[in-house]
Amino acid sequence: MPKATIQLETLTCPSCMQKIDGAVKSLKGVEKDSVNVLFNSSKVKLNFDDEKISIEEIEKAITTLGYEVKKSQVKDK
């Protein structure tokens, strides 16, 4: 299962973190227990099943909330 690190624009409030966390965890193909939104570094780390969802779809879920995705890194486990 690939592991993704998504760099976001600077997060300004804890509620931003909760919105992103909820949106990413609700996506089919994302391993819910692996989702970690890091407030201080403005990153989202997660594992996902690339047969069910793409990194682009995960990014789109975040940008739809109004947060800019600066870059993403995906590593195969």
C-alpha positions as YAML, in Angstrom:
chain: A
units: angstrom
residues:
- id: 1
  name: MET
  ca: [0.00, 0.00, 0.00]
- id: 2
  name: PRO
  ca: [1.58, 3.31, -1.05]
- id: 3
  name: LYS
  ca: [2.37, 5.95, 1.55]
- id: 4
  name: ALA
  ca: [1.71, 9.62, 0.70]
- id: 5
  name: THR
  ca: [2.96, 12.87, 2.17]
- id: 6
  name: ILE
  ca: [1.01, 15.90, 1.00]
- id: 7
  name: GLN
  ca: [2.45, 19.37, 1.64]
- id: 8
  name: LEU
  ca: [-0.25, 22.00, 2.10]
- id: 9
  name: GLU
  ca: [-0.26, 25.76, 2.36]
- id: 10
  name: THR
  ca: [0.29, 26.91, 5.96]
- id: 11
  name: LEU
  ca: [-2.56, 25.76, 8.20]
- id: 12
  name: THR
  ca: [-3.78, 28.58, 10.41]
- id: 13
  name: CYS
  ca: [-6.21, 26.95, 12.80]
- id: 14
  name: PRO
  ca: [-6.90, 23.57, 14.43]
- id: 15
  name: SER
  ca: [-10.36, 23.43, 12.82]
- id: 16
  name: CYS
  ca: [-8.66, 23.44, 9.39]
- id: 17
  name: MET
  ca: [-6.84, 20.33, 10.52]
- id: 18
  name: GLN
  ca: [-10.07, 18.63, 11.59]
- id: 19
  name: LYS
  ca: [-11.81, 19.46, 8.28]
- id: 20
  name: ILE
  ca: [-8.94, 17.98, 6.26]
- id: 21
  name: ASP
  ca: [-8.71, 14.94, 8.56]
- id: 22
  name: GLY
  ca: [-12.44, 14.21, 8.20]
- id: 23
  name: ALA
  ca: [-12.47, 14.70, 4.42]
- id: 24
  name: VAL
  ca: [-9.45, 12.45, 3.80]
- id: 25
  name: LYS
  ca: [-10.68, 9.72, 6.16]
- id: 26
  name: SER
  ca: [-14.04, 9.64, 4.36]
- id: 27
  name: LEU
  ca: [-12.42, 8.71, 1.02]
- id: 28
  name: LYS
  ca: [-12.74, 5.09, -0.10]
- id: 29
  name: GLY
  ca: [-9.31, 3.52, -0.44]
- id: 30
  name: VAL
  ca: [-7.63, 5.60, 2.27]
- id: 31
  name: GLU
  ca: [-6.45, 3.64, 5.30]
- id: 32
  name: LYS
  ca: [-8.26, 5.62, 8.01]
- id: 33
  name: ASP
  ca: [-5.90, 4.68, 10.86]
- id: 34
  name: SER
  ca: [-2.92, 5.95, 8.86]
- id: 35
  name: VAL
  ca: [-4.22, 9.51, 8.32]
- id: 36
  name: ASN
  ca: [-2.16, 12.05, 10.22]
- id: 37
  name: VAL
  ca: [-2.64, 15.80, 9.69]
- id: 38
  name: LEU
  ca: [0.39, 17.65, 11.03]
- id: 39
  name: PHE
  ca: [-0.54, 21.19, 12.02]
- id: 40
  name: ASN
  ca: [2.95, 22.64, 12.57]
- id: 41
  name: SER
  ca: [4.41, 21.39, 9.29]
- id: 42
  name: SER
  ca: [1.13, 21.67, 7.31]
- id: 43
  name: LYS
  ca: [1.40, 18.11, 6.01]
- id: 44
  name: VAL
  ca: [-0.97, 15.20, 5.63]
- id: 45
  name: LYS
  ca: [0.50, 11.71, 5.85]
- id: 46
  name: LEU
  ca: [-1.51, 8.65, 4.90]
- id: 47
  name: ASN
  ca: [-1.53, 5.21, 3.33]
- id: 48
  name: PHE
  ca: [-3.89, 4.47, 0.47]
- id: 49
  name: ASP
  ca: [-4.89, 1.69, -1.89]
- id: 50
  name: ASP
  ca: [-3.89, 2.90, -5.35]
- id: 51
  name: GLU
  ca: [-6.26, 0.42, -6.96]
- id: 52
  name: LYS
  ca: [-9.21, 2.22, -5.31]
- id: 53
  name: ILE
  ca: [-8.10, 5.86, -5.27]
- id: 54
  name: SER
  ca: [-5.36, 8.00, -6.83]
- id: 55
  name: ILE
  ca: [-3.21, 10.66, -5.18]
- id: 56
  name: GLU
  ca: [-4.88, 13.18, -7.49]
- id: 57
  name: GLU
  ca: [-8.31, 12.29, -6.08]
- id: 58
  name: ILE
  ca: [-7.00, 12.72, -2.53]
- id: 59
  name: GLU
  ca: [-5.51, 16.11, -3.46]
- id: 60
  name: LYS
  ca: [-8.81, 17.15, -5.07]
- id: 61
  name: ALA
  ca: [-10.70, 16.35, -1.85]
- id: 62
  name: ILE
  ca: [-8.35, 18.72, 0.00]
- id: 63
  name: THR
  ca: [-8.44, 21.51, -2.60]
- id: 64
  name: THR
  ca: [-12.26, 21.29, -2.71]
- id: 65
  name: LEU
  ca: [-12.21, 22.32, 0.97]
- id: 66
  name: GLY
  ca: [-10.26, 25.42, -0.03]
- id: 67
  name: TYR
  ca: [-6.72, 24.40, 0.93]
- id: 68
  name: GLU
  ca: [-3.86, 24.60, -1.54]
- id: 69
  name: VAL
  ca: [-1.79, 21.47, -2.12]
- id: 70
  name: LYS
  ca: [1.81, 22.54, -2.76]
- id: 71
  name: LYS
  ca: [3.23, 19.09, -3.57]
- id: 72
  name: SER
  ca: [2.77, 15.40, -2.92]
- id: 73
  name: GLN
  ca: [5.19, 12.54, -2.53]
- id: 74
  name: VAL
  ca: [4.14, 8.93, -2.90]
- id: 75
  name: LYS
  ca: [6.35, 6.03, -1.84]
- id: 76
  name: ASP
  ca: [5.55, 2.38, -2.36]
- id: 77
  name: LYS
  ca: [5.91, 0.41, 0.84]
...
